[in-house]
Amino acid sequence: MELQTPAILLDLDILDNNINRFQSLCNENGKQLWPMIKTHKSTEIVKMQEAAGSTGFLCGTLDECEGICDLGVKNIMYAYPVASDVSIQRVIALAKKCHFIVRIDNYAGAKMLNTAAKSAEVMVSYTIIIDCGLHRFGISPEKVDVFMDSLKDFKSLVLKGISTHPGHVYSAIKQEDIQQYVDQEKKAVRRAVDILRVQGYNPEMITSGSTPTFFGSVSDENINIFHPGNYVFNDNIQMSTNTAKESECALSVYATVISHPSKDLFICDAGAKCLGLDQGAHGNNALKGFGFVKGHPELTVYSLSEEVAKLHLECPTTLRVGDKVEIIPNHACSSANLTSFLIGCRGDTVERLIEIDMRGNSTTKAFHS
């Protein structure tokens, strides 16, 4: 049976290998793996990660938190602060059901959360976000003790430790660039931990991670929980810095060549609604186009409409109208979020569909709360 295109394929053998490889490296180094699940937003893949040995999970949305809590996951961390009544009430509910940890980096939000937790007679655990160079969330490592002290009267909040995210590593354009981000991550964590210990506090949770920095940081003496996310799929961004090889990229967009309007132009039936428009979230200029066409180095995905892509031909090709192509997207997380299911394959055999079942926007929860 021929697959309808466009389709988003997931190579299950590569997925298994990626999950087991990262888990094994954590095991070898005595670390816990709490993957960031915003990459896949799938309870089935969460089950696979848990079966491999993951002891908790980091979530990018409260939908994801609630989805895996309903699945029975006990250790759940939310990556961001909360500051709306709706979100705070959802955090309170989660704290009653599992070992839930929220991240905090500002006094005002902490105060709101503490007031709600006190009213609900529940204790909410949290980590302090440390800025290791991304300059998005977080406080300077040198100020961690001052910030911690400012929260000491919030008796319904329980400090568990610190968290950071070296997301600025995605500015790297080659493998050799990555070490500087690893060094910044480890230095920031070490400085914050040293300051906390001087104050007599021994943080239980010291959490960090990204896929590109994982290999350089997994043996760090301070970090005890790692949060890579993209590693389950990998993508063209990871390939651009040799963090992953083509053979380690599990997700691809399957498309049909539907037109050949000029000698150097082909058009396929997968556009921005499959591939996304991501060319590097933090300034990566190493990427050429909007994805990597497997087996066709002569092609560049140089322009996207919503439903179709223009493939520029740079040298002779055997490609013809009606042929199929597989495109590794620049950012697999975006592509996964643009579909309701992945087509799980082993070799040339379609094995099963994997539902992307945690990508809602909480509208129904907000109206029914």
N, C-alpha and C positions, 0 to 999 in steps of 0.2 A: 504494500500500500504506500502510495506517495504522500508525503506530508504536505499539508497546506502551508504555504509560506505567506508572510514571514512567520517564523517560529523561533522560540528561544530554547536552545538545546542545552542539556546539562549532562556532561560525560560523568557517569556515576563512578567509574573506576578512578578517574582523576580526583573527583570529589573525595572519595574514600582515602586516597593517598594523601591528599592535602590535610584532611582532618587528622589522620593518624600521624603524619610527620610532625605537625606542630605540637600535638599532644605528647608525642614521644620526647621531643626536645624539652618540654616543660617537666616531664617526669624525670628525665636524666639530670636536670638541674634542680630538682626539688622545689619546683614552682607550681602554683595553681594556674590553670587556664580557665578564665571566664571570658569566652569570646564575645565580641560586639556583634549582635545579631541583626543590626540594621542592614547589613550586607544582603542577607537572604530573606528575612521576615517570614520564615517558614518554620512551623512547629515540627514538621517532619525532620528538617535538617538539625533543629535543636536536639531532637531525640538521638540523632546520629552522633552529634558532638558529645552529648551526655553519655551515650553508650561507650564512646571512646575514652572517656575519663574526665570531661569538663565538670568542675565542681560548682560552677555558678555561671551567670551570664550578665553581660552588660547590654543595656537596651538604649536605643535612640529615641523611642517614643513610649508613652505610657500605655498605648495599645499593645506594644510588644511586652511590656512588663506584665500586664494583665493576662495576655495570651499565654505566656509561659507559666504564670502563677496558676492559671486554670489547668495547666498541664501537670502540675504537681512539683514544679521546680521550687526548691527551697531558698537558694541564694540568688538574689536578684538585685542588681545595681542599676540605677537610672543615671544617665550620663550628665544630666544638666540640672541646674537649679529650677525651682518652681516658684511662681509668684502670682498666680491667679487662684481664685477661690475654688474653681472647678478642679484644677490640677492638684491643689493641696488636698482636697477631699479625696481624690483618687489615691494620692500617696498615703493618706491616713488609712484608707481601706486596705491597701496593699500591706502596710505595716502590721495589720491585724492578722494577715493570712500567711506571711512568709518572713524569712529573714531578708528584709528589704532595706537597701541603703540608697539614699539620695545624695547628690553632691551639692555642696554649698560654696559660694564664693563672695557672698555679700550679706551684710547685717540685716538689711530691710527684709529680704526674702526669708532669712532665718527666723526673724521675729514673727513674721506672719505664720510660718510653719509651726513654730513653737506654740503660739497662741491656739492654733487649731488642734494641735496634738494634745495640749493640756485640757482643752475642752472635751476632747474625745477620750481622755484618759488612756492615751496610748503613748509609748515611747517610740520615737523615730530615729533610726541610726543614720549617720551621715559621715562622709569624708570631705575634707577641705580640698578644693581644687587648687593645685599649684600650677602656675604658668611657667612652662619650661622653654618658652620661646615662640609659641604659636600666637600669643597675644590676642586670644579670643576670650576664653573664660580664665578665671584664676587670679591668685594673688602671688606676689613675689615670694620666693622661698624665704628671703630674709625677714618677711613680715608675718610668717606663719604663727609665731608665738603671740604676737600682738592681736592678730585676728582671732586666734583661738581664745585668748583672754576676753575679747569683746563678747564672746558667746557664752561665757561661763554661767550666766544667770538663767540661761534657757534650759531649765531642768527637764523638759520633755524631749530634748534632743540628746542623743548619745554619740559622742565622737568616736569613730572607729579608726581613723587614720587619714591618709592623704591619697589623692589621685592626680594624675596628670596625663596629658596626651600630646605626643610630639607630632602633631598633624602637619606642622610646617615642613616635615620631611618630604611632602609631596611637591615641594619646590625643587627638589633634586632632579638633575637632568642626566646623571650618570651614577653608576654604582659607587664610585670613589667619593661622591658628595655625601653619601648617607652617614658616614662615620661622624661627621660634625654634629649631626642631629642626635645620634646616639649619645655622644659626649655631653651635649646640652641636657638631654633627658636625665642621664645618670647624675650629672653634676647638680641639677636642680633638686632631684630627689634626695641626694646625699646631704645637701645643705639644709633642706627642710627637716629631714630626719635628725640630723645632728642638733639642730636648734630645739626640736621637740624633746629630745632626750636630755638635753641640758636642763630643761624645765621639769624633768622628772616623768615625762610621758613616753611610754614605749608603744608606738602605734601598732595596732594589731594588723591593719590592712595598709599595705603600701602598693598601690596599683598604678599601672601604666600600660602603654603599648600602642603599637601600630604594626601593620604587616611589614613595611620596609625596615623598621628599626628592631624588629623582634630578634633577629639572629644575633645582632650585636649586643642586645640588652638582656637576653634570657639568662645569662650567667651572673647578672649584677647581684652584688651582695645585699642590697637593700630591697629591691622590688621583689615582692612575693606573689603578686597576682598580675597576670598579663591579659591584655584585651585586644589582640589582633582581630580583625573582622574580615577584610577582603581576602584573606588567605584561602578561604574555602573555595572561592572561584578563581581568583587572580584575574588579570585583565591586561590591556595594552599599556596602561600606566605602569604596572609592575614590570612588564617586559621592557619598558623604556629605560629602566635603571638596572636591568638584569636581576631584579629581585625574584622574578619568576621567568621560566622558559615557556615557550609556546606549548610544550608538552605538559605543562603544569597549569594551563588555563582550562578550567572545566566548563565555562559558560561561553556560548557563542550564539550569534544570530544567524539563522538559516534563511536564505533569500533566493529568489529566482531572478535571473537577468531577464528583464522584460522589454528592453529597447536598446538599440545601438544607433543613435541619431547621427553620429559623426564618427570619423575614424579613430578618434582618441577619447570617445565618451561612450560608456555603457550606463544604463540605469537599472537598478534592482528595486524590488518591492519591499524594502525595509528602510524606513526613514528615522526621523528623530523620535518617533513614538516607540521605537524598538532600541535604537542605539543611544539615545540621549544626545545632548549637545555639549557634554563635558569634554573639555580639553585641558583639564588640570585645575583643581579647585584653588590651589595656592600658587599659581603663577608658573606652572610647568610649561616650558616652551619647547620641550624635546619631542612632543608628539606631532606627528604629521597626519593631519586629517582627523577623522572621527572613528577610526577603528583599523584593525589589521586584517586584511583579507587572506585567510589561510590558503597556502599553496599558490598564491598569485602576488608575488612581490612586485610585479609590474603594475599593479593597481593601487590607487590611492582613493580612499573615501573622502572626497574633498568638499562635498556640499550635501546638505540634508534638507529635504522638505519634510513635512510631517509623516508622509507615508512612503516616500521613495528616497533613494540616495543616488547621487552622481558618482560614478567610478571613473576616475581619470586614468587613461592608459598611457604609460610612459615608455613602453617598448612593446614589440610584437607579443601577441597572446593567442592562445588557442580558444579563448572564451567565445561563446556564441549565445545568441538569444535562446532562452529556454534552459540554459545551464544553471546549476545551483552553485551558490557560494556560501561559505561560512565566514562570518566576520566576528573577530574577538573585539568587543567594544572597548573603548578607552576606559570606561568606568563600569564595571559589572554591577555594582550596587544600584546604579541608576536603571540599568536595563532590567534587573530583577524586579524593581519597583514599578516597572511599566507594564507588567503582565500579571495575569491571575494564576498562571501555572507555568512550570518548566517541564519540558519533555525530557525525562530521564532516559538516557541511552547507555548501552554497553556495546561498544563497537558499532556495527550498523543496525543493531536491534533496539527498537524502542521497548523499554522495560516497564515504565510506569510514568504517570504524571505526578509531579510534586507541586502541591498547592502553595501559593504565596498568600498565606491566610492572616497576616498581621500588618496589612498596609492601609488600614482605614484611617480616617481623620477624626474619629471619636464623636462625630455629629450625633449619632443616636444615643451615645452615653450621656452627652451634654444635655440632651433634651429629656432624657428619662431619669436624670439624677434628682 
